[in-house]
Amino acid sequence: MEKKIKSLAFHVLVPIMLSFIIWMLIPDYTVFYNALKKPAPQLPEETFVIAWCAIYFLMGIAATCAEFSEADQVCKQKVFNLYYLKLLVNLLWMPVLFGFRNLFFALLWTVLLLAMTAIVFWKFIKLNRKCGYLLLPYLLWTLFLTYYTAALFFMNK
Protein backbone atom coordinates (compact mmCIF):
# COMPACT_ATOMS: atom_id res chain seq x y z
CA MET A 1 0.00 0.00 0.00
CA GLU A 2 2.84 2.41 0.82
CA LYS A 3 4.33 1.83 -2.66
CA LYS A 4 1.00 2.75 -4.26
CA ILE A 5 0.73 5.95 -2.22
CA LYS A 6 4.28 6.96 -3.16
CA SER A 7 3.61 6.15 -6.81
CA LEU A 8 0.39 8.17 -6.78
CA ALA A 9 2.12 11.11 -5.12
CA PHE A 10 4.89 10.98 -7.72
CA HIS A 11 2.56 10.67 -10.71
CA VAL A 12 0.27 13.47 -9.50
CA LEU A 13 2.60 15.96 -7.85
CA VAL A 14 5.57 15.95 -10.23
CA PRO A 15 3.56 17.06 -13.32
CA ILE A 16 1.66 19.68 -11.29
CA MET A 17 4.86 21.07 -9.78
CA LEU A 18 6.67 21.11 -13.15
CA SER A 19 3.69 22.77 -14.79
CA PHE A 20 3.58 25.41 -12.05
CA ILE A 21 7.33 26.11 -12.42
CA ILE A 22 6.98 26.41 -16.20
CA TRP A 23 3.94 28.67 -15.80
CA MET A 24 5.90 30.95 -13.45
CA LEU A 25 8.78 31.21 -15.94
CA ILE A 26 6.66 32.48 -18.84
CA PRO A 27 6.90 36.27 -18.84
CA ASP A 28 3.76 38.35 -19.35
CA TYR A 29 1.69 35.50 -20.75
CA THR A 30 -1.52 37.21 -19.59
CA VAL A 31 -0.77 40.29 -21.69
CA PHE A 32 -0.36 38.10 -24.77
CA TYR A 33 -3.44 35.94 -24.05
CA ASN A 34 -5.71 38.88 -23.18
CA ALA A 35 -4.78 40.64 -26.44
CA LEU A 36 -5.91 37.69 -28.58
CA LYS A 37 -9.31 37.40 -30.22
CA LYS A 38 -10.81 34.31 -28.63
CA PRO A 39 -13.29 31.76 -29.96
CA ALA A 40 -16.39 30.55 -28.17
CA PRO A 41 -16.41 29.60 -25.43
CA GLN A 42 -14.33 32.50 -24.08
CA LEU A 43 -12.08 30.89 -21.47
CA PRO A 44 -10.59 32.97 -18.69
CA GLU A 45 -6.92 32.22 -18.14
CA GLU A 46 -7.69 30.53 -14.79
CA THR A 47 -9.61 27.83 -16.65
CA PHE A 48 -6.36 26.43 -18.03
CA VAL A 49 -4.77 26.16 -14.58
CA ILE A 50 -7.81 24.46 -13.05
CA ALA A 51 -8.30 22.11 -16.00
CA TRP A 52 -4.63 21.08 -16.10
CA CYS A 53 -4.55 20.38 -12.35
CA ALA A 54 -7.62 18.14 -12.67
CA ILE A 55 -6.16 16.45 -15.75
CA TYR A 56 -2.79 15.87 -14.03
CA PHE A 57 -4.62 14.36 -11.05
CA LEU A 58 -6.50 11.91 -13.29
CA MET A 59 -3.32 11.16 -15.24
CA GLY A 60 -1.56 10.40 -11.96
CA ILE A 61 -4.26 7.97 -10.90
CA ALA A 62 -4.19 6.33 -14.35
CA ALA A 63 -0.38 6.03 -14.30
CA THR A 64 -0.42 4.51 -10.81
CA CYS A 65 -3.14 2.09 -11.86
CA ALA A 66 -1.09 1.12 -14.91
CA GLU A 67 2.09 0.76 -12.88
CA PHE A 68 0.46 -1.82 -10.62
CA SER A 69 -1.50 -3.59 -13.37
CA GLU A 70 -1.03 -7.26 -14.18
CA ALA A 71 0.59 -6.55 -17.56
CA ASP A 72 4.15 -7.74 -18.13
CA GLN A 73 7.02 -5.38 -17.28
CA VAL A 74 8.31 -5.01 -20.85
CA CYS A 75 4.88 -3.95 -22.10
CA LYS A 76 4.44 -1.52 -19.18
CA GLN A 77 7.90 -0.03 -19.76
CA LYS A 78 7.11 0.69 -23.42
CA VAL A 79 3.80 2.30 -22.47
CA PHE A 80 5.45 4.42 -19.77
CA ASN A 81 8.22 5.54 -22.13
CA LEU A 82 5.52 6.89 -24.45
CA TYR A 83 3.55 8.30 -21.50
CA TYR A 84 6.55 10.29 -20.24
CA LEU A 85 7.36 11.55 -23.72
CA LYS A 86 3.74 12.72 -24.05
CA LEU A 87 4.01 14.34 -20.61
CA LEU A 88 7.05 16.28 -21.81
CA VAL A 89 5.18 17.44 -24.92
CA ASN A 90 2.28 18.36 -22.65
CA LEU A 91 4.45 20.35 -20.24
CA LEU A 92 6.00 22.25 -23.14
CA TRP A 93 2.59 23.24 -24.53
CA MET A 94 2.38 26.37 -22.36
CA PRO A 95 5.84 27.69 -23.30
CA VAL A 96 5.15 26.95 -26.97
CA LEU A 97 1.85 28.87 -26.95
CA PHE A 98 2.53 31.61 -24.42
CA GLY A 99 6.33 31.80 -24.53
CA PHE A 100 7.04 31.65 -28.27
CA ARG A 101 3.77 33.45 -29.06
CA ASN A 102 3.65 31.77 -32.45
CA LEU A 103 0.10 30.52 -32.92
CA PHE A 104 0.91 28.41 -35.98
CA PHE A 105 3.68 26.53 -34.16
CA ALA A 106 1.38 26.24 -31.13
CA LEU A 107 -1.28 24.67 -33.35
CA LEU A 108 1.21 22.13 -34.73
CA TRP A 109 2.37 21.38 -31.18
CA THR A 110 -1.23 20.91 -30.03
CA VAL A 111 -1.92 18.48 -32.89
CA LEU A 112 1.20 16.54 -31.85
CA LEU A 113 -0.08 16.52 -28.26
CA LEU A 114 -3.50 15.29 -29.41
CA ALA A 115 -1.96 12.47 -31.46
CA MET A 116 0.28 11.39 -28.60
CA THR A 117 -2.58 11.59 -26.10
CA ALA A 118 -4.75 9.40 -28.33
CA ILE A 119 -1.96 6.83 -28.66
CA VAL A 120 -1.28 6.78 -24.91
CA PHE A 121 -5.03 6.53 -24.24
CA TRP A 122 -5.23 3.51 -26.54
CA LYS A 123 -2.10 1.89 -25.00
CA PHE A 124 -3.46 2.39 -21.47
CA ILE A 125 -6.81 0.84 -22.52
CA LYS A 126 -4.89 -2.21 -23.76
CA LEU A 127 -2.88 -2.32 -20.52
CA ASN A 128 -5.90 -1.95 -18.25
CA ARG A 129 -9.33 -0.65 -19.27
CA LYS A 130 -9.91 1.29 -16.03
CA CYS A 131 -6.53 3.01 -16.37
CA GLY A 132 -7.32 3.98 -19.93
CA TYR A 133 -10.75 5.38 -19.18
CA LEU A 134 -9.19 7.67 -16.56
CA LEU A 135 -7.40 9.35 -19.48
CA LEU A 136 -10.63 10.01 -21.39
CA PRO A 137 -11.14 13.51 -19.89
CA TYR A 138 -7.54 14.30 -20.85
CA LEU A 139 -8.16 13.14 -24.42
CA LEU A 140 -11.33 15.25 -24.61
CA TRP A 141 -9.54 18.30 -23.12
CA THR A 142 -6.71 17.91 -25.64
CA LEU A 143 -9.27 17.67 -28.44
CA PHE A 144 -10.84 20.90 -27.16
CA LEU A 145 -7.37 22.51 -26.93
CA THR A 146 -6.77 21.60 -30.56
CA TYR A 147 -10.00 23.32 -31.57
CA TYR A 148 -9.21 26.31 -29.35
CA THR A 149 -5.63 26.71 -30.59
CA ALA A 150 -6.75 26.36 -34.22
CA ALA A 151 -9.41 29.01 -33.66
CA LEU A 152 -6.88 31.31 -31.96
CA PHE A 153 -4.59 30.88 -34.95
CA PHE A 154 -7.26 31.58 -37.59
CA MET A 155 -8.84 34.47 -35.68
CA ASN A 156 -5.52 36.20 -35.02
CA LYS A 157 -3.65 35.73 -38.32
JOQUIQUI-V501117 format. One line per field, one symbol per residue. burial: I if it has 9 or more other ideal C-beta (glycine too) atoms within 8 Angstrom, else O. Layout:
burial->???
This chain:
burial->OOOIOOIIOIIIIOIIOIIOOIIOOIOOIOOIIOOIOOIOOOOOIOOIIOIIIIIIIIIIIIIIIIIOIOIOOOIIOIIIOIIOIIIOIIIIIIIIIIIOOOIOIIIOIIIIIIOIIIIIIIIIIOIIOOIIOIIIIIIOIIIOIIIIIIIIIOIOO
